[in-house]
Amino acid sequence: MLDPEEATAGGAPAVADVPPDTRMGAVHLTVGSLVRSIGYYETAIGLRVHRREGGQAALGTGGEDLLVLTERPGARPARGHCGLYHFALLVPERADLARWLGHAAHERVPLVGMSDHFVSEAIYLSDPDEHGIEIYWDRPREVWEGQVAQRLTTQPLDVRDLLGALDQQPYEGLAAGTVMGHVHLRVSEVPATVGFYADTLGFGLMAALGAQAAFLSAGGYHHHLGANTWESAGAPPAPPGSARLERATIVLPDAAARDRLVAQAERAGYEPAPLEDGAIGLDDPSGNPIALAVQSASVSA
């Protein structure tokens, strides 16, 4: 099955009400074996453990947490349900992506795909619990700004050209400064999803693949959120006890901006709930859990 990003997107308006510096934060996942997952994310992906306590571990590249893993012993992959399609780690420079690809080739890390999306160059993987992962680099914004709806597409990645960006720095893990660039969700239907993220929360609809996929963002970015029905049309959320998405975090610049989104969600009939770390939890129309966090609190697991 093709990744929805491996197709040409159609035009869509790009009007957003969320603050332009809204971004994505830590993705929380359940996994069947914490030891196995930590081994994979350290060795294959190049993250490192920031904290580990009991059955939970927070990982990143030394700054903000990017991934929080919670063990559910024996949890099975949540195939055929709504949930995570992939989370996407954005590296700072093209050389960082080239260095990581050289590492993957040397260590024979299994890949799912490699694509040129015009806005970015991307490499796709799947972890031991079948959680999708993207590692990518953005082309300069002036290359693609204002052209996302027309130009977001997929071509084969020019691996030779990418590896030509290698410098003399040795691979020492995923680059410092890597951030959670975007999160792509499996949803039961796209129109209701767009209604929630665009009409209720105020993200801009940047591009769409008919009723099959949509890409939304804050501040004119190519996308902070993706949603598709390729594997989940009409499907329910992943069941408890499976290896699944526990939350995707949306980071707002301040409490006032977060509270405004919470109020908008309440007016639309959603039921926000406080989370233990001070964020506010919401479920989208497909039951995908998100958390609205504030910049200063986003490091918390």
C-alpha positions in Angstrom: 0.0 0.0 0.0 1.4 3.4 -0.9 1.9 6.0 1.7 -0.7 8.8 1.1 2.3 11.1 0.7 3.4 9.0 -2.2 0.9 10.6 -4.5 0.1 14.0 -5.9 -2.0 16.2 -3.7 -4.8 18.4 -5.1 -5.3 22.1 -4.4 -6.7 23.3 -1.1 -7.1 26.6 0.7 -4.4 27.4 3.2 -6.1 29.6 5.8 -5.4 28.9 9.5 -6.5 30.5 12.8 -4.0 28.7 15.1 -0.9 30.8 16.0 1.7 30.5 13.3 4.3 29.1 15.7 2.1 26.2 16.7 4.1 23.0 16.2 4.1 19.3 17.1 5.6 17.8 20.3 6.2 14.4 21.8 4.4 11.4 20.4 3.3 8.9 23.0 3.0 5.2 22.0 2.4 1.9 23.7 4.8 -0.9 22.8 4.8 -4.7 23.5 8.3 -4.7 25.0 10.1 -1.6 26.3 13.5 -3.3 26.2 13.0 -4.3 22.5 11.8 -0.8 21.6 14.5 1.1 23.4 17.1 -1.2 21.6 15.5 -0.4 18.2 15.2 3.4 18.8 18.8 3.7 20.1 20.5 1.4 17.6 18.4 1.8 14.4 17.0 5.3 14.7 19.7 6.9 16.8 17.7 8.4 19.6 18.8 8.2 23.2 16.9 7.7 26.4 16.3 10.9 28.4 14.5 9.2 31.3 13.3 5.7 32.1 11.1 4.8 35.1 9.1 1.6 35.5 7.5 0.7 32.2 7.9 4.1 30.5 10.8 5.7 28.7 11.2 9.2 27.1 13.6 9.5 24.2 15.0 12.3 22.0 18.3 13.8 20.9 19.2 15.5 24.2 16.7 18.4 24.2 12.9 18.1 24.2 11.4 14.7 24.4 10.4 13.4 21.0 8.9 10.0 21.9 7.4 8.6 25.0 7.0 4.8 25.1 4.8 2.9 27.6 5.1 -0.8 27.9 2.0 -3.0 27.5 3.5 -6.5 27.7 2.6 -8.6 24.8 0.7 -5.8 23.0 0.1 -6.6 19.3 0.2 -4.2 16.4 -3.1 -2.4 15.8 -3.6 -3.2 12.1 -6.8 -2.1 10.4 -7.7 0.5 13.0 -7.5 4.3 13.3 -4.3 5.5 15.0 -0.8 6.4 14.0 0.3 6.1 10.4 3.7 7.6 11.1 5.4 10.2 13.2 8.0 12.3 11.4 11.4 13.3 12.8 12.7 16.4 11.1 16.5 16.7 11.0 18.1 20.2 10.8 20.3 19.8 7.7 20.5 17.7 4.5 23.8 16.3 5.6 22.1 15.0 8.8 19.7 13.0 6.6 22.6 11.7 4.4 24.6 10.7 7.5 21.6 8.8 8.9 21.0 7.1 5.6 24.7 6.0 5.5 24.3 4.6 9.0 21.1 2.7 8.0 22.9 1.2 5.0 25.9 0.2 7.1 23.8 -1.4 9.8 21.3 -2.8 7.3 18.4 -1.1 9.0 15.2 -2.2 7.1 13.5 0.6 5.3 9.9 0.9 4.1 10.5 3.5 1.4 12.5 6.6 0.3 10.8 9.6 -1.4 11.2 13.1 -2.7 8.1 15.1 -1.9 9.3 18.4 -3.5 9.0 20.1 -0.1 11.2 17.5 1.6 13.3 14.3 1.2 12.1 11.5 3.4 13.0 8.0 4.5 10.4 5.6 5.9 10.7 2.8 8.5 8.5 0.7 10.8 9.4 -0.1 14.3 9.0 -3.6 16.0 5.4 -2.8 16.9 4.7 -1.6 13.3 4.5 2.1 14.3 5.4 4.1 11.2 8.4 6.4 11.3 9.6 9.0 8.9 13.0 10.7 9.0 13.2 13.8 6.8 14.8 17.0 5.8 12.9 20.1 4.6 14.0 22.0 1.5 14.4 25.7 2.2 11.0 27.3 2.7 11.4 29.7 -0.1 11.6 26.7 -2.5 8.1 25.5 -1.7 6.2 28.2 0.2 2.9 29.0 -1.5 3.2 25.9 -3.8 2.3 23.1 -1.4 -1.2 22.4 -2.9 0.2 22.2 -6.4 3.6 20.6 -5.8 3.3 18.2 -2.9 4.0 14.9 -4.6 6.2 11.9 -4.5 9.1 11.0 -6.7 11.9 8.4 -6.1 14.5 9.8 -3.8 17.8 10.5 -5.5 19.9 8.5 -3.1 23.2 9.1 -4.9 22.6 12.9 -4.8 21.6 12.7 -1.1 24.7 10.8 -0.2 26.7 13.4 -2.0 25.8 15.8 0.8 27.8 13.7 3.3 30.5 15.7 5.1 33.4 14.5 7.3 31.4 14.4 10.5 31.0 10.8 11.9 27.6 9.4 12.6 26.9 9.7 16.4 23.1 9.2 16.4 20.2 11.2 15.1 21.3 14.9 14.8 20.9 17.2 17.8 18.2 19.7 17.0 15.9 17.0 15.5 12.2 17.9 16.2 8.9 16.3 15.7 8.1 17.8 12.3 4.7 16.3 11.7 2.3 13.4 12.6 0.3 11.4 10.1 -2.8 9.7 11.3 -5.0 6.9 10.2 -8.6 8.1 10.3 -12.0 6.7 9.6 -13.0 9.5 7.2 -11.2 12.6 5.9 -14.1 15.2 5.8 -14.8 14.9 9.5 -11.1 15.0 10.3 -10.7 18.2 8.3 -13.7 19.6 10.1 -12.1 19.0 13.4 -8.5 20.1 12.7 -9.3 22.9 10.3 -12.8 24.2 11.3 -12.6 23.5 15.0 -9.0 23.9 15.9 -8.1 26.3 13.1 -5.3 24.5 11.2 -4.9 25.4 7.5 -5.8 22.8 4.9 -2.7 22.8 2.7 -3.4 20.0 0.3 -5.8 17.1 -0.2 -6.0 13.8 -2.0 -9.8 13.9 -2.6 -11.5 12.2 0.3 -8.6 9.9 0.9 -6.0 12.1 2.6 -5.5 15.7 3.8 -2.5 17.7 5.0 -2.9 20.6 7.5 -0.6 23.0 9.1 0.0 26.2 11.2 1.9 29.2 9.8 2.0 28.0 6.2 4.2 25.0 6.9 3.7 22.2 4.3 2.0 20.0 7.0 2.1 19.5 10.7 -0.7 16.9 10.5 -1.6 14.3 7.9 -4.6 12.1 7.8 -5.6 9.3 5.5 -8.1 6.4 5.1 -5.9 4.1 3.1 -5.9 1.4 5.8 -8.7 2.6 8.1 -11.8 3.8 6.2 -14.7 3.4 8.5 -12.5 1.7 11.1 -12.7 2.1 14.9 -9.9 3.3 17.1 -7.2 0.8 18.0 -8.3 -1.3 21.0 -6.9 -1.0 24.5 -4.0 -3.3 25.1 -2.7 -3.0 21.5 0.5 -1.2 20.5 -1.1 2.1 19.6 -1.0 5.9 19.7 -1.6 7.2 23.2 -1.3 10.8 22.1 0.1 13.2 19.5 1.0 16.5 21.1 0.2 19.9 19.6 2.3 22.6 21.2 0.8 26.1 21.5 2.9 29.2 22.2 1.1 30.1 25.4 -1.8 29.2 27.7 -4.1 31.7 26.2 -3.8 30.1 22.7 -4.3 26.7 24.2 -7.4 27.8 26.2 -8.8 29.3 23.0 -8.6 26.0 21.2 -10.1 24.2 24.2 -13.0 26.6 24.2 -13.5 26.1 20.4 -13.5 22.4 20.9 -16.1 22.6 23.7 -18.4 24.8 21.6 -18.1 22.2 18.8 -19.3 19.4 21.2 -16.0 17.8 22.1 -15.0 17.0 25.7 -11.5 18.2 26.6 -10.0 16.6 29.7 -7.0 17.7 31.7 -4.0 15.3 31.5 -1.5 14.6 34.3 1.2 16.8 32.9 -0.9 19.9 32.5 -1.8 19.4 28.8 -5.4 19.1 27.7 -6.6 15.9 26.0 -9.0 15.6 23.1 -10.1 12.8 20.8 -10.6 13.6 17.1 -13.6 12.2 15.3 -11.8 8.9 14.6 -10.9 8.5 18.3 -7.3 9.5 17.8 -6.0 11.1 21.1 -4.3 14.4 20.9 -2.9 16.7 23.6 -2.9 20.5 23.6 0.2 21.6 25.4 1.9 24.9 26.1 5.4 25.7 24.9 7.0 25.9 28.4 5.4 22.5 29.5 6.1 20.6 26.3 9.2 18.8 27.6 7.2 17.0 30.2 6.5 13.3 29.5 
